Amino acid sequence: MTSRRNTIQKDLVRNTVYEMRRHVTANEVYEFVKEFCPTIGKGTVYRNLDILVEEGNLRKVEVPDGPNRFDLTSGQICMMALLKQQRKKVSLSLQQNLEQ
């Protein structure tokens, strides 16, 4: 895990992933950041995502049939996603039992 200097762009990318609160693609991060910083380049966003992964601040989730996704390494986002998924499963299970 290598630590590099903090830049405004890197902070902006990290904060964007945090604010979006889901597994995001690099392009989604770029589109979101571009609203606040229209002069930022796509390469800058992609490079900073890779740096943040290398530093351990973000996690890259490789998706076989689609673009890679990024999320925070804290696990909070994943836990929220799992809880939502479990709630849907329970809801579907209850609905199926009621229909029988």
C-alpha positions in Angstrom: 0.0 0.0 0.0 1.7 3.1 -1.3 0.7 6.6 0.0 0.9 9.5 -2.3 0.3 13.2 -1.8 -3.3 14.3 -1.4 -4.7 16.5 -4.2 -8.0 18.3 -4.7 -8.9 15.9 -7.5 -8.2 12.8 -5.4 -10.2 14.2 -2.5 -13.0 15.0 -4.9 -13.0 11.5 -6.4 -12.9 9.8 -2.9 -15.7 12.1 -1.6 -17.8 11.4 -4.7 -17.7 7.6 -4.2 -18.7 8.2 -0.6 -21.6 10.5 -1.5 -22.9 8.2 -4.2 -23.2 5.4 -1.5 -23.3 2.5 -3.9 -21.0 0.5 -6.1 -20.1 3.0 -8.8 -18.4 2.7 -12.2 -15.5 4.9 -13.1 -17.6 6.6 -15.7 -20.4 7.3 -13.1 -17.8 9.0 -10.9 -16.5 11.0 -13.8 -20.0 12.2 -14.8 -20.7 13.2 -11.1 -17.4 15.0 -10.6 -17.7 16.8 -13.9 -20.8 18.6 -12.6 -18.7 20.2 -9.9 -15.4 20.5 -11.8 -16.1 20.8 -15.5 -12.4 21.0 -16.4 -11.5 17.6 -14.9 -10.4 15.0 -17.4 -11.7 11.5 -17.5 -8.1 10.2 -17.3 -7.6 12.1 -14.0 -10.7 10.5 -12.5 -9.7 7.0 -13.6 -6.1 7.5 -12.4 -7.2 8.8 -9.0 -9.6 5.8 -8.6 -6.7 3.5 -9.2 -4.5 5.4 -6.8 -7.2 5.3 -4.1 -7.5 1.5 -4.6 -3.7 1.1 -4.4 -3.7 3.2 -1.1 -6.5 1.0 0.3 -9.0 3.8 0.5 -11.3 2.3 -2.1 -12.0 -1.3 -3.3 -12.3 -2.3 -6.9 -14.9 -4.9 -7.6 -14.2 -6.6 -10.9 -17.4 -7.4 -12.8 -17.0 -10.1 -15.5 -19.7 -8.8 -17.9 -19.5 -5.1 -17.2 -17.4 -2.3 -16.0 -15.5 -2.5 -12.8 -17.1 -1.0 -9.8 -15.7 0.9 -6.8 -16.8 1.3 -3.3 -15.4 2.3 0.1 -13.2 -0.2 2.0 -15.1 0.5 5.3 -17.7 -2.2 4.5 -20.6 0.2 5.5 -21.9 0.4 1.9 -21.7 -3.4 1.4 -23.5 -4.0 4.7 -26.3 -1.6 3.6 -26.6 -3.4 0.3 -26.7 -6.8 1.9 -29.4 -5.6 4.4 -31.5 -4.2 1.5 -31.1 -7.5 -0.4 -32.1 -9.5 2.6 -35.1 -7.3 3.2 -36.2 -7.9 -0.4 -35.8 -11.7 0.1 -37.9 -11.7 3.3 -40.5 -9.6 1.6 -40.7 -11.9 -1.4 -40.8 -14.9 0.9 -43.7 -13.5 2.9 -45.5 -12.5 -0.2 -45.2 -16.1 -1.6 -46.4 -17.6 1.6 -49.4 -15.3 1.6 -50.3 -16.3 -1.9 -50.2 -20.0 -1.1 
